[in-house]
């Protein structure tokens, strides 16, 4: 009986686990204009990238970044059913931001956005983000995180926690 209690307790603790890995932490001025570039969706969940972009934009504002813009979307590109659609949207967004003389760009990839299969159906979200200096195409910061939530949480809530965890590690001036 004691082993069963320990096993159940351990499983409950693992259900809300998260991981975070980040690269360099160059301080970036929050008074500069930042662009949120279309994210790449590497999941089977439709519009996961667009959801992550919207959450990231709101979190940047909440952190004190004063000017955040999003790249305009080409409506014709949304009808493409190509595996590399996300990469094309990212490249177009980066080109647009450079033409607008925007200094910093947040690019990302959604690696997981789903409910696990099983009795509880825990929500799972995973993201990678990079902050790029568009002046010289240098990556100033990079991070990757994932989290598994509790069965009563929404995937979007877990994704917001993951993105908040990542964005909070960007050093701002």
N, C-alpha and C positions, 0 to 999 in steps of 0.2 A: 504494500500500500504506500509506503514511504517513497519508493522509487517512482511510483505513478505520479505522486504529488510533485516530486522534483521534475519529472519529465514534462508535466503539464505547465508548471511554472516557467520552465526554460522555453517552451514553445510560445507561451504568451509573451515573454520578453522579446523573442525574436520576431514576432509579428509586426512590431513597430520599428524595426531596425532601419537605419539609414547609413549610407556611406558617402564620404566626401573626399575628393582629391583635387588639389589645386596646384597651379604652377606659380610663377613669379608674381610679385605684388607691387608693381610700379604704381606710384600714386598718380591719379588722374584728376585734372581739374573738373569739378562738378559744374562750373559756370560755363563750360564749353557746350556746344551743341553735339548731342549724341544721336546716332541713328540706330534704330532697331531694324536689322536687315532680316528679310524673310528666313525663317528657320527651315531646316530640312526635317521632314517627317520620315523617320526610319521605322515606323510602326505600321500596323494594319488598321489603326484607328483613324478614320477620316478627320481632317481638320485639327489634328493634335498640334501641329506646328503653329497654326494660326492662334490657337488657344494659348499656347506657351508664349507667343509673341505679345499678346495682349496682357498677360499676367506680368511679363518681364517689363513692359513699358510702365505699367502702374507701379511696380516695385522700384524702378529707377526714380520715378517722381517721388515716391515715398522716402527714398534715401537722400533726396536733396538735389538730384540732377535737375537743373533748372529748365533746360531745353532738350526735349526728347521728341524726335520726329520718326515717323515710320515711312518706309519706302512705298511709293504708290504701286498698286498691283495692276497688271495688265489683265483685263477680264478674259481676253482670248487665251491667255496662258493657263487659266484655271480649268479650261476644258480639256487640256492635254492629259492623256492617260499614260504618260511616259514614266518609267522608273526614275529618270533623272530630272523630273519636273522641279523638285526642290532645289537641286543644284543650279538649274537655270534661273530660278527665281532669286536665289542668293547672289549669283553673279550679276544679274540685272540690278539688284538692290545696291550692291557695292559700287557698280558703275554710276548709278544715279547719285549716291551719296558723295562720291568724288566730284561729280559735276556741280554739286551744290556747295562744294568747299566745306563739307562737314569733316571734322577732325577725327572723331571716334565712332566706331561702329561695334555694336554688340551682335555677334552672329551665334547661332545655336543649332543644335541637333536634338530632336526628341528621340530618345532611344527606347523608351517604354512608356506606355500610357494605356493601361488596361486594368481589368479585374482578373485576379488569378482564378483559375478553374478550381472548384472545390466547394465544400459545404459553406464556408464563410465568404468566399469570393473577395478576398482582401484587395484593395486598390494598390496599384504599383505604378510609380512614375520614375523615369530616369531622363537626365538631360546632360548635355555638354554645352558649355558656353565659352566663347572667346571674346576678348575685348581687343579690337584692332585699331592701331593708329593708322589712319588712311593716308597720312602724309608720306609714310614710307612702307606701308603694308607690314608693319611690325606687330606681332602679337604681344601685347602688354601684360595680359593676364589670361589664364586659362583654367577652367575648372570642370569637374564632372561629378555628378552626384545622383544617387538613386535612393528611393525609399519605398518601403512596403508599409501600408497603413492598416488600420483596424477595419473590420468588416462593415462597420456602419459609416465609414467615411466615404466621401466622394473622391473619385480619381482627381478631379480638378483641385480639391483641397490638398491632397497629397502632393500634386504637382506644384501648387503654390508654395508649399513648405520647402520642396526641393529647390525651386528657383530662388526663394528668399534666402535659403542657406547658402546658395552659390553667390548671389548678388551681394550679400552682406560681407563677403570676403574681398570685394573689390575695394582697394584703398583709394579714398577720395581726398582731394585737397580742398 
